[in-house]
């Protein structure tokens, strides 16, 4: 259950970074960055949905239509459609962790049907994968923090 609490802590931090970006242009790609605020916020949401599905195959992904916009390897410069609004993304992020906690609480000790391996590190249980998801969110929250500093400049 500690990992669930870490997930909620990370999300609180992410939402705090996004609140610093009130009034910022969510669609501006700053020099040195490959994506914008909207993409990073949406990517955090979509990634956690995908990780939850890997942990619990019966988990029903929310906003599945966002995957083509925010999965790894996508970029808003290649979008053929308008992405969800800032308000839609913020709303989804605010309720996601409680929903996922309810869905995964008892499944974190289980071994994954298909372990995830990244850079030689294998995650073979729900707990390990959710810990990775928390780390992943922290990376993108750090990017949002940098974008908040750029928005003020």
Secondary structure, DSSP 8 states (H G I E B T S, - for coil): -HHHHHHHHHHHHHHHHHHTTTTS-TT---TT-SS-HHHHHHHHHHHHHHHHHHH-TT---TTGGGHHHHSTT--GGG-SS----HHHHHHHHHHHHHHHHHHHTTTTTSEEEEEEEETTEEEEEHHHHHHHHHHHHHHHHHHHHHHHHHHH-
